[in-house]
Amino acid sequence: MSATNLSSAMDVDEAAIDEGLYSRQLYVLGHEAMKRMAASNVLIVGANGLGVEIAKNIILAGVKSVTIYDPEPVKVSDLSSQFFLRKEDVGKSRAEVTVPRLAELNAYVPVRNLGGQPGQEISVDLIKGFQVVVLTRVPLSKQLEINNWTHENGVHFISTDTRGLFGTAFNDFGPKFTCVDPTGEQPLSGMIVSVDKDSEGVVTCLDETRHGLEDGDFVTFSEVQGMTELNGCEPRKVTVKGPYTFAIGDTSGLSDYKSGGIFTQVKMPKILQFKSLRESLKEPEYFITDFSKFDRPATLHAGFQALSQFEEQHKRSPRPRNAEDAASVVALAKKIDADADEKIVTELAYQATGDIAPINAVLGGFVAQEVLKACSAKFHPMIQNLYFDSLESLPSEVPTEADVQPSGSRYDAQIAVFGKKFQEKIANFREFLVGSGAIGCEMLKNWSMMGLAAGPNGKITVTDLDTIEKSNLNRQFLFRPKDLGKFKSEVAAAAVAAMNPDLEGKIDTKQEAVGPDTENIYDADFFASLDGVTNALDNVKARQYMDQRCVFYLKPLLESGTLGTKGNTQVIVPHLTESYASSQDPPEKETPVCTVKNFPNQISHTIEWARQQFDALFVKPPQSVNSYLSEPNFLENNLKYSGQVKEQVEQIVSYLVTDKPLTFEECIVWARLQFEEQYNNSIRQLLYSLPKDAVTSTGQPFWSGPKRAPDPLTFDSNNPTHLQFIIAAANLRAYNYGLRGESDPAVFKKIADEVIVPEFTPKSGVKVQINDNDPTPQNDSGGDLDVQGYLKKLPPPSSLVGYRLNPVEFEKDDDTNHHIDFITAASNLRALNYGISPADRHTTKQIAGKIIPAIATTTSLVTGLVCLELYKLIDRKSKLEDYKNGFVNLALPFFGFSEPIAPKKNKYGDTEWTLWDRFEFKNDPTLKEIVDWFHREHKLDVSMVSQGVSMLWSSFIGKKKSEERLPMKFSKLVEHVSKKPIPPHTKHLIVEVMVSDEEGEDVEVPFIVVHI
């Protein structure tokens, strides 16, 4: 049965999808894909580190059920990578001890143990009844046997394996797999200004609006005037002509185009043909993970087959770094492919017993997403063979055979790759983790398996000010329902210490955010105690701050982030690479104010307008009232600086006196009148000022192109959107005044229908702002007399001692507080005004709440890539080409790696410097000593010295001030100018200078550090 038919064939647990548990993931996958996933039973063979990584990710994602097959007993070396195993589990069945711990991840996903006896291999009889079968570290002969059956019987098949720093995966989703949505990107749409009537049918889009389409895309149309046959037409195939034009084929038989129209991209299903494993061994199709290793997949294709042959012949893996065993594997590989690279196959053999958590995280995240693709038909599957390695993570000092021998340690499977000496370096490393959310949880899990900071001198410090919420549970896998409300950093630290008791007492947890306010906590001594920093943050501002601190204290920084199926990693090494702040994304394109206010043409515009209305009705006025009642001289101090004096005073009078409700019924009446004002009267006023037949100064119709002419709405209590607005607005109004709300729709319907709505008459002479560059119209601004009249209506604050309103604090994740309900209804009513297709609550919530889509698979993979770079930092690698920045998109799928960029070099005289350089002055020198030093040592003349926001000295401040300031100790000078004492924890000051060379030309120099 194909994935696309599953949802109709089985019952789907809607509750599991609609729960807040999946809120972030829904924005990645959508409801339909989630339903198909929730109808899929998955079998995973192998409860090893890789198998459990895959299982964890798909359980969090919400498949129907997961069954584990692995009757083998737990070995001590399994503790290197299988994070659900404990020391006391050694000797017990791997599946038996793992299944109950996996089951805790998601109450909606049953996890079962398929049973079996040690030594018993998986068979075809055992895999029947599953929609997806995943094999991990299964012999090739057994993979072929299982795949022969799955390929013939419509069962999706994946096999995968990791060996040390190597990984492989193979997909076979059958001879005819339907991919419903290959990219997962939102369908493109845009406004058009013309369609040629000819054999090519070239469509021209609105100026400055690139269509973004590619050859082979399909589009349909709406709102076309004239050539109406295009409206709702069968999808037409696109040929791109330019950034603003595309052809749609013969339009010569259609009516003449007049004006308007919107194109919308149509996602077309893609039928994919997969070869069986047997066919793929002979004719492989490689998915390239690293274009700098273009030849490596062919070598590893032979190498992994040779490895499997060796193990089936010898009933064991090649011994770690054993030359004899490696030579046997190389010989087998050469029979398969004479061109196979001996060095690479040798290294594969050397590492065959290795099992490394970060590699499992990379492959486990990737393969889990492939499982979800098989279940949901969403996103393009990998075709068909993946080979991955991170050989550059090996230590510079390659371990000897003696150094990699097992010794009964939990780290044996990692020692098999890196050796005991390097394991000691890992154990004594000191790392600061900033954030313990989704990436932070994964990072700590990997670190615990690696044994990071487990030695006598090792230490992990983790900070996160957040507490655990329900929506965290399906991505932040260290947290359970019992942890809701607790601090993330504390729960995460306790969870990973349970995974690896060697970390007991080695993790210091904090709840203080990093920033200027906490520099007394994260001070010079704190940074001196660190070997490196890892960011696990969700905002750019905090990332930039940590970047500054790492540059200043010369600490390496590991940076990463995810957005749905996309992820990126960046490694920042002092003196070797640029910093995080050296390159920035372009700023987000902002919607013009006048578009949101009067001329919306997309649902995002109406959602933005509704979000502003939320603040304008339920947040800002109550805040102004409270300020008036609590701050002496509030009106005098604030209103004289405001250009909207009358409006602010009028608002306070309205909320405090004239429109103050005493009952909930009055809140309903107010909401009904708000409906009339926003969706009828204001639209009628706009059309009075700018009639539908208005023309521009050039004689063109005003309401054309992106400007859509609106229509007023007539209230209808039987319309669900109309009534939803009344219910949400009335309840929020009641909250402002501490009145008890209501939920019975019949109550709202009855009262709203009885409201007497005053007759509206449009005003003449009201000006409308057409473009943001135009001056804001001053319509009926009133004068001082009006303001005085309103002020007389205000009761003195002394007469309302203790009285306060309740401003609403926007909270997107509480479904009972009416916040998103109001914004959804307000936005959709506005969309109805302007003929824009409305959005559901889910979409509105994402846009209004600025929710970042997230899924566990991407987080797992990205974190694995970061940890592969951490090995290199622990090894203190010193060449730029040793490191890799990464970008992935699991939907496509796509991997891209690049060397980090070297820091930009600046120059003055013969001296070159980068952002990592600075001038340092010890023992709190005088300003004169600093100025003289520049002149003496660098032949540079200082013309200005500043610290923070204070200008301490300049060449033009006058003789008297110069004579006073130049001899002062630097710390005293800073206190003298800033008129503030230097905080006791401050041990140094960062100083900027302006200098010129002997020719009088300004030159740029590094910043100065003055130690006080």
N, C-alpha and C positions, 0 to 999 in steps of 0.2 A: 504493500500500500504506500502511495506517495505521501510525503509530509503534508502536501496541500489538502489531502482528503481526511487527515486524521481528526481535525476538529469536529467534523460532522459525524465521525464514526464513534467518538467516545464522549463521555460526559466531561465537561470542563468545570473545574472548581472556580467559578467567577469570584468568589470571596477572596481567593488567594491572589487574584490579579488586582482587584479593586482595593485591597488593603494598602495602607500607607507603606507597607513593607517594600513594595516594588516601585515606589514613586519615581525615583531617579532613573531606574532601568526602563520604565515605560516610555520615557522620552527617547530612549535609544531604539527600542524594539517595536513599540506600538502594541495596541490591544490584540490585533489579529495574530501577530507573531507569537505573543505571549500565550494566547489561547491554544495555538498549535503546539507550542512547547509543553503546555500543561496537559497535553494528551499523548505525550511520548514517554515510553518506558526505555530506560537506557541501562545497558549492561557494561560494567567496567571490569576487565580481567586484570587483576594486579592491585593489591593494596599497598604498593610500594610508594615512595615519595612522589613519583610522577602520577600514578593512578589516583592517589588521594588528592593531589593538587587539582586534577581534572574534575574529580567527583565534587570537591568543595565548591568549585566555581559553578558547576551546572546545578547543584543543589540550591545555592544562593540565588541562581537565576530563575528557578521555579519550573523544572521539568516535572512530568507526572510522578515518576519514581526512578530511583537509582538502585541497582542491584550490584553487589560486589562479589567477585569470585576470586578467592585466594586462600586456599587451605594451608599454605606453607607456614611453618613456625617463624616467629619473630627472631631475628638475629640481632646481636648488639650493634652491628654496623648499620642496620636499618635506622637507628636513631640519628644517623647523620642527616637524614632528609625527610623521614616520615614523621610529620609534626604531631600526629595524634597517637604516637606510640610512647610508652613510658618504660623505664628500666625493668619494672616488675612484670612487663608483658613478655619478656624474652622467653621463648619456648612455647608460647601460646599461639593459636591460629591468628594470622595477620588480619584476616577479614573479621573474625569473631570479636577481636578487641577494638577494631577500627569502626565498625558499623554503628554502634551506639553513640560514639562521639561525633560521627558525621551527621547522625539523625538530629542532633541538637541544633544544627545550623538553621533548619527551616522546618517548622512544624507542619507545613503543608506538603512536604515531599517525603513520602515513606522511603526509608533506606533499608534494604534487605541483604542478608547474607545467603548466597546460593549454596553454601555448604561445601562438601567434597572432602576427600582424604588427602593428606600430604603425599606429594608425588603424582597425584591424579591431575592430568592436563584437561583443559577445557575441551568439550566435544560439541559437535553439531547439535546433538540432542538437547544440550543445555542452553543453547542460544535462541531456541524458538520462542516466540512471544515477545521479543524485543524489537523496537523500531530502529535502535542504534546499538551497535556492538563496538566497543573500544578495547583493543588489545594492547597491553603494555608489557614490554620485555618478554614476548612470547617467541619461541623458535620459529624461524622462517617457514619450515615445513608445516608447522601447525597453522601459521598465518594463512598459507596457501589453501590448506584444507578448509578452514573456516570461510575464507573469502570466496572459494568456489561456490559454496552454498548461499552466502549472502547475496552475491552478484546475481544468482539465478532467481532468488526469492524476494527481491525488493527490499532487503534489509540494508541499511546504511552501515558501512564498515570503515573503521579507522584503526590503523595500527601505529604505534609510536614507541619510542625508546630513547633513553638518554644514557650516555656513557661518559662519565667525567665531564669534560668541557664540550662534548659533542651531543647533538640531538637529531632525531629523524622523525618524520611523520608521513603517513600515506593515507590518502582519501579514496574511497570508492563508494559513491552514492548511487551507483547503478547505471544501466545503459541509457536511462531517460529520466533525468532529474530536473524538476521545474524550480527555477530560482525566481521567486515572485518580485523581489526588489534587489537588484545587484549591488546598489551603492548605499541605500538607506538615507541618501540626502533628500531634503525637502524638494518637491517638484518645483522647477523654475517657473516663474510667470512674469509677465511684463505688459506694458501698454504699447499698442502699435499705432502708427500714424498713417500707414498706407499699405495696400496689397495690390501688386501689379496684376492686371488681367491679361495673362499670356501663358505660354507653355511652361514657363519656369515658376511663375507665381512668387515673386520676391516680396517678402514681408519686411517693412522698415519699422524699427522700434523708435520709441520716443528718444529725442536727443539726450545724450549723456547717460543713457541707461543701457549698458551692455546686456545682451540677452543671455550670455553664459552657456548657450546650447552647443552641442557637438554634433558632427555628422552622424547620422543614424538615430538620433533622438527622435521622439514622436511628440507632436503637439496637437491640441485642439483649441477651439476659440469660443469666446462669448462676447456679447455686447457689441458685435460688429454691426455697423449701420451700412445699408446698401448691399454689400455682398453677404447677405444673411445666411446663405447656404453653409457658410463656415461655422456658424454658431452651433455648438454641440455636434460637429461633424465627426465622422470616424477619424481616429488619430492619423495624422499625415506625417510622413517621414521627412526629416529636416536635412537640407544640405546647407552648411554654413557658408555665407558669402563674405561676411565681415563681422566686426564686433557688434554692429547695430542692424545687420540684415541677414536674413536666411530665406532659402527657397523651400516651397512646400509642394512643388509639382504643378501640373496643369490647372489653371483657374480660368481658362479662356471661355469655358461654357457657363461661368457663374455670372451673377448680376454685377453691375458696376459698384465698386467700393465708394462709399461716401466718407465715413469718418468713424473714429473710435475703434474700440475692440481691445480684448485682452487675450494673449496667448497663454496657455498653460501646458507645461510638459506632462506627458502621460507616461507613467512607468510601465514598460512592457515586460511581461515575463520572459525569461530566457531559459531555453531548454539546453541542458548540458549532458554530454555523453561521457561517462567515465569508463575507463578500461579496467579490467580486473587486475589484481596484483600480478598474476602470472604473465599477462600481456605487458604490464608496466615494467617488469624486471627486464624484459627484452627491449622495449621501446619506451623508456621513461620520459615523462614530461616534468621538468624541474621548475619549482617555484624558487626564484633566487632571493635569498635573504640578505646577501651582502654583495653588491656589484663589484667590490674590490677583490672578491674571491670567486670570480666568475667560473673558473675551471674546477673549483672544489667539489660541487655536487656530484660530478661524474666519478671522481675518486672515491667519495664517501658512499656512493651507490654501490660500488664494487666492495669497498671496505666493510660496510655493515653486512653484506651478504657473506663475505669471507669470515667475518667474526662469528656469524651464526653457524657456518659450517664447522669452524674450529670447535665451538662449544658443543655442537651435536656429536662431533667425533670424540672429543676428550672428556665430555660430561663435566666440564668446568670452564671458567673464563680464563683468558691469558693472565698470567701472574703480573702484578704491577711492575712496570719498567723492566720486564724480563726479556732480554734480547732474543733468546731462543724461541719463546712463544711468539714474539712479535714477528720474527722472520717467517714462521709458519703461516701467520695470518697474511703477511705481505705476499707470500708465494701463492696462496689461495686467491688473493685479490687480483694478482697479475694474470691468473688463468681466466678470470672474468673480464678484465680490462687491462690489456698490456700497457696502456698509457697511465695507469693509476699512479699517483704521486707516492713514492715509497715513504717519504718522511711523514706525510699525513697519515697513511695507513699504520705506520709504526706507532705514531703517537696515539692513534685510536686503540691499538692493541694494548699499549702501555696503560691506558686509562680505563680499560674495559670494566674493571671492578669498581671504578669510581662512581659515586652517586652524590651529586652536588645540588643543594637546595636552589640556588639562583637559576641553574640551567633547567631544573624541574619547573620553576616558576615561569620561565620563558615558554617552554614547550607546553606546560600545563595550561597556561593562559590561552595560548594559541589553539591548542587542540580542543579545549573546552568551548571556545567560540565556534570551531568547526562542528562540534556536536550540536550546538544550538542552531547552527545553519541547517544541519540535517533535519532537526526537529521542526524548525519554524519556516524554512524556505526563504528566510530573510538574509540578505547579504550573499556575496559571491563566494562559493567554496574555493578552497585552495586546489589547484590543478597541478599535479596530483602527488608529486614527491617533494618533500621539504627536507633539506639538510642544513643544519646550523652548527656553528662552532664558535668558541671564543678562546682560541689558542693563545691570543695575545694577553689573556689573563694569567697565564702561567708565570711563576716567579722568574726573575732575571737569572737567579742562581738555580738552574734546573736540578731537581732533587735526584739523588742517587737511588739505586735499587734498594739499598739498605735503609734509606730514609723513608721509604714509602711502605714498608712492611706492616701488616696489621699487628696490633698489640692488645686487642680486646677492648679498645677505646670506643666510645660512642662516635668519635670522629674518624674512625678507620676509613670509611668510604670517601672522605674528603682528603685524608692523609694520603690515600692511594694516588691522588692526583698532585697534591701540592707538597707533600712531605711533612715530617714532624717539625722541622725547623720553622717552616713557614706557618704551621699551625700555632706555634708559640707566638709568632708575631701577631696573628689574628687575635689570639686570646688576650694579648696585652695592649690592644688598641683601645683608644678612648674617643668615643664618638658622641656628638650632640645631635639628637633627632628633634627637629622642630615640627611638631604636629603628630598626633596619633589617631588620625582619621583613617580613611580607606588605605592610602599609600603607607601611612605610618604603621598600621596593623600588619600589613604585608611585610614591611621592612623589618619590623621586630621579629616576626616569625622566621624570616630568612636568617637574620642575625643569630637567633637562638640556635638554629640548626648548624650554622657555620661555627658557632662557639665564639662569636665576636665578644670581646671583653670578659670572657670566662676565666682569664688568668689572674694572677695575683695583682698585676698592675692595671688590669683592664677596667673600663667603666663606660656605661651608657647613661647619658642624661636625656630624658625625654620630657618635653613640655607641651601642654595643650590645655587651654582654658575652658574648652567645651565639655558639656556633659552628654551622656549617650541618649539619643532619641530613637524612636521606633524606625524611622526611615533609614537610620544608619545600619540596621541589622542585616540588610541583604548585600552590603558591600564591605562592611568592617567586621571581618569574620571572627575577631577575638571577642566580640561582645554577644551576650545572650539576653533574652527578655528580662531575666532577673537583674540585669545590670542597668536597666533604664534609670536615668537620673543621676548615676554615679559619674565621677570624673573619668574621662577617656584614658588619660595617661596612667592613672592608678590601675584601672582594670586591665589595660593592655599589658602593663609591666607584670602584673600578677599572672596573667594568662601565659606569657612566654617563659616566665620563671618556672611555671608548672611543666611546660614543654621540655625545658632544659634546666634541671635544678642547679647546674653550675652557675647560672645567672642569679641565683638567690643572693640578695644583698649587693648585686653589681649594677642595678638599675636605680638611678635617682630620678624620682618623678617630681614635676613641677606643674603648677597651674598658671604661672605668670606668662602672659604673652610677651614675645620679643618686641622691643620698641624703645624709643627714647626714654619712656617713663620707667623702664626696668633696667636701666644701665647700671644701677647700684647692685642688681642681682647678677646680671650677665656682664660682669666687669672685666678688667684686664686680667685679674687672677683667674677668673673662670675660663677665659679664652686661652690663657697660657697652659691650662690643664688639659686642653683638647688636642687630639691629633687631626680631627676633621669635623665637618658639619654636614648633615644631610637634611635637606628641606623636604617636608611632606605637607606643604601649605596649599591653601585654596584661593589665595589672592595675590595680586602682583605687588601691592604695596609692601606686604610683609616679606616677600621674596627679595625685593629691592633693598629693603633694610638689612636683611641677613647678608645679602651680597656685599653691601658696604662694610659691614662688620668683618666679614671674612677677608675682604681686600685689606682692610686696616690691620687686622691681626695676622695676616699672611697665613690663613688656614684654607686648605682645599675644601671645596663645596660641591656636593652632589645635588643636582636640581632635576625635578621631573614634574610632569603634570599629565592629566588625562581629560579628554572631552568625548564622552560616548565611547566609540570604538577607536578613537584617535589617542595617541600618546606620544610624549617626547621626553628625551633625557638629555642632560647637559652636564659635562664634567668641567669643573673650574679648578685649575691648578696654579698656585702662585708662581709668577714670573714666566709661566709656560703658555697659558691660554688667556684669552680675553675673559672678562667677568660677565655675569648675567646681565648687568645693566649696559654692557657695551653695545648690545643690539636690542631693539624693541620692535614689537608688532606695531603696525600703523594703528592710529586711534580708530575706535569704532565710528562708523558714519552716523552722525546724529540726524534725526528727522527735523526739518525746519519747524519752528514754533508755529508759524501761520498754517502749515499743513495740518498739524495736530489740532489746532484751534478751529479752523474753518474749512479746510480742503482735504480731508482724509481720502485716501484711495486704496488703502490696504488695511487688513484687520489689525496689524501691529500698531497702526496709527490710532485706531479707536481704543485699543487696549491701553496704550500710553495715555490717551485722553481720560479714560475711566480711572486709571491709577491716580492721575492728577486730581480728578473730581473727589476721589476717596479722601485725599489729604485736605482738599479745599472745603469739604463738608464736615468731616468727622475728626480731623487732627488739628489743623492750624487755628480755626476759630476758638475751640475750647482752650487751646494753649494761650491765645491772646486774652481771653476772658480771665484765665487764672493769673496771667502776668499782671493784668489791670488790678485784680483783687489783692495781689500779694507784693507787688513791687512799688514802692513809693515813687511818685512822679513818673509812672510808666508812660502815660500819654505824652507828657511834655518831652521826656527823654527820647522816646522812640518815634513818635509821629512826626516830629519836625524834620527827621531825616528821610521820611517816606514820601514818595511821589503819589501815594494813594491814600492820602489822609482821610478823605471822606469815606472811602470804602472800608477802611479798617475800623473807624469809629462806628460806622453804620453796622458793621458785622458784630462788634461787641454789644451794641444796643440790641440788635436782633436776637443774639444768642442768650443775652442776660435778662432782657426785659420784654420786648414786643412779641417774640415768637417762642418764648420759653414754655415748653409743654408741662402740663401738670399730670396728664394721664397718658397711657400708651395709645389710646384712640387718637389723641392729638398728634402723636408721632406718625400714625398712618395717614392722617390728613396732610401733614407736612410732606410726606413722601409722595402722595398723589399730586400735590402742587409742584413738587420738584420735577416729577415726570413731565408735567405740562410745560414747565419753564424750559427744561433741557431739550425735549424731543419734539415740541410743537412750537412754542412761542419764539425761541431763539432761532429756529430754522425759518419760521415765517419772517422774522426780522431780517435775516440774512438774505432771503429771496426778495424782500422789499428793497433792500439796499442794492442787491445785485440780481435783478430778475433773470429768469431762465433764458430770455432772449437778449441779454446784455452783450455788448461787443467791446473789444479792446480798442485802444487808440488807433490800431492799424485796420480796424474793421473786421477782425476775426471774432468768432463766437467766444465769449469769455469762458463759458462752461464747456471746455473741450480739453483734450489731452488728459493730463493728470487731474484736472479739476472736474469733479463729478457734481452735477447739480443735485442737491438734496430734496427730499420731500418730508413734510411734517408728518408725525405719527398721531393717530387718534387713539386714545386710551381704550383698551378692551380688556376687562378683567378676566375674560375667558382665554386670553392669550397667555401661555405659560411664562414667556419672557417678560411681558408687562407686569404680571403678578409677582414674579421673582424679584423684580426691581423694588416693588412696593414693600415686600416682606423684608428684604435685606436692608433697605434704606431705613425703614421704620425701626427695626431692631437695633441698628447702629446708632440711630438718633436717641433711642431709649437708653442705650449704654452711656452715651454722653451725659445724660441727666440722672443716671442711677435708677431708672425706671425698669420694672420687670418686663421682659419681652414676651412674645407670643409666637406660636408656630402653626396654628390652625389656619389653613388657607381660606376657609369659609369666613373667618372673622375679617380678614383683610379685604376679601372680595366685597363683603357687605358694606363696610365703611367706605372703601374707595369709591364704590358706585354711588354713594350718597353725597360725596363731596361736591359742593357748589363751586365750580371753577370760574373765576372772573373772566369776563370777555377781554380778549387781547387785541390791542390796536397797534400796528407797527408805527415806529417813530420815524419821521423824516429827518434827513441830515445826519444819520448815523454812518460814520465812516468805518470801513473794514480794511484791516491791514492785509495787503495782497502778498507782499514779499517780506522776508525777515529784515531786509535792508531798509524798508520803508519806516518812517517814524511811527511810533505807536500812537494811534488816534486817541485824542483826549475827548471822549464823548461824555457829555453831561457831567463834567468833573465837579461842578458845583463850586461854591466859593466858601469863604470863611463863615458866612451867615449860616449856610447849610450845616457846616461842621459844628458851629456853636449850638445850633438847634438840636443836633443829635447829642452833643455833650450834656445839654440840660436834662436829657432823658435818663442819663446814666446815674444810678444810685451811687453814693460815695462808698468806697470799699469798706469804710468803718461800719456801714450798716449791714454788711454781709460777712462778718467775721467767721472764718472757718468754712464758708461755702466755696465749693470748687466743682468744676465740671470734670468729666473723665475723658481726656483725649484718647482716641483709639490708637493702640500700638499695632501696626500692621504685622500679622502673623499668617503666613501662607499655608502652614501645615496643619492648622486646626480646622477641621471640616465643619465644626458647629458654630463658628464665630461670625459667620455671614460676610467675612472680608472678601474671599474669592467669589462668593455668590454675588455680592454687589458689583464687583468689577466685571464679572462675566455678563451680568444682565445689562449694566450700564454700557459696556462696550458693544454688546450685540444690538441694543436699541439704536445706538449711534450708527452701527453698521447698516441697520435697516433704513435709517434716514438716508444714507448715501448709496444704497444699493450694493453694499459689499457683503460677500458671503460671511455669515457669522462663524465664530469659533466655539468649540466645546469648552467645558470648564477646565479640562485637563490641559489643553493648549494655552488657554488664557492664564492658567496658574503658572505655567512655565515662563511665559513672556513677562507677566506682571511681577512674578517672584524672582525673576532672573535666575532660574534654576539651571544648574549645570548638569546635563545628562551624564549618567555614570553607570558603568557595569563592571562586575568583579573581574571579568576576564582580562580587560585592558589593564586594570590596576595590577593584577598578578604579573602580567608580562613585563610591564614597564618597571616594576620593582625588581624583577629578576635582572633586567638590563643594568639597572643602577648598581646592584650588588656585584655584578661582573666588573664594573668600573672600580668598586670599592677594593676588590682584591688588588688592583693595580696601584691604588693609592697606598694601601698597606705595604706594598712592595717598593713604594717610592720611585716608580718609573719616571724617567726624566726626559723622554723623547715625546714630542707632540704626536707622532704617528702611533705611539703605544695606546693612545686613548681614542674613544669613539663617542660621538654624540649620536643619538638615535631618533628616528621618527617612524611610527608605525600607524597603520590604519587596518584594523582587523576586518573591517567590512569588505575591503576590496579583493583580497588582502594585499598589504604593501609593507615592506620593510625598507628603510633607507638609513644608511650609516655614513657619517663623514668624520674626518679629523676635526678636532676643535680648531677654532681660528686663533692664531697667535695674537698677543696683545699689540695694539697699534703703537708704533714707535714715534716718539716726539724727539725734537732735537733743539738744543741751544748751543751755540759755539760748536765745539767738537763732542759735546756730551749727548748721548742718546738715553732716553728714559721711557718707561711705560707707566701705566696706571698702578703698577705694583711698587714703584719707587717712591721714596719720600726723603726729606731732610730731617734729621733728628737732632734735637738740642737737649742736653741733659742739665739737671740741677738748676732749673728755673732761671735762665739767663735774663739779662736786661734786654730791652728792645734794641738799645744801641749795639749790644754785642751781636745780635742777629743781623742788623743792617750792615755793620762793619764786616762780618764774616762773609756775606754775599759779595761785597765789594772786593775783599781781599782774596777769597778763594776762587770766585767765578767771574770777577770783573763785571758784576751786574749791579746796577743801582736800583734800590728799592724805592718805589714811589708811593706805595700804599700797603698797609697791613690790616687785615680784618680777621675776626674770630667769631664764628656764628653770624649773628645779625649786627654785630658791633664793628664799626670802623675804629680801629685803635689809634691809627696814626696815618697821616699822609703828608706829602711834601708841601702841601699848600695850607696846612692848618694854622700857620702863624708861628713866629719865633718863640713866643711865650709858652704856648702849649707844647711845642716840640721840646723846649728845654725842660719842661716839667715831665714829659712822658718818656723820653728816650732813656733816662737813667733808671727808670722804674723796673723792678723785677716783673717778669711777664705776668705772673699770677695776680700781682697787685694791680697792674695796668688793666687787666681784664675786669677785675672787680670795680676799679675806679670808673671805667667807661660805661660798663653795663649797669652799674649801681646795684649789683646782685652778688652775694657771696658765691664762690665756687663750691659746689656740693662736696662734702667730705670724701665721698667714694671716688671722686675724679682725680686721676693720677697723671693725666696728660691732657693737652689741649691741641685740637687740630686747627691749624692756622693757614690762611691763604695770603699770598703776597702778589703785588703787581711789580714787575721788574722790567728794566730796559737794559740793552747791551751798550757797548761803547759807542755805537753809531746812533744811540738814542731810540732804536727800534724796540717796541714791546716784544717780549719773548715769554713763552709759557714755560713754567717750571713745575716740578712736583709739589704736592702740598707739604706743609711743615708740621712736625710733631714736636711740641714743647713739653718735656717731662717736668712736672712741678713737684 
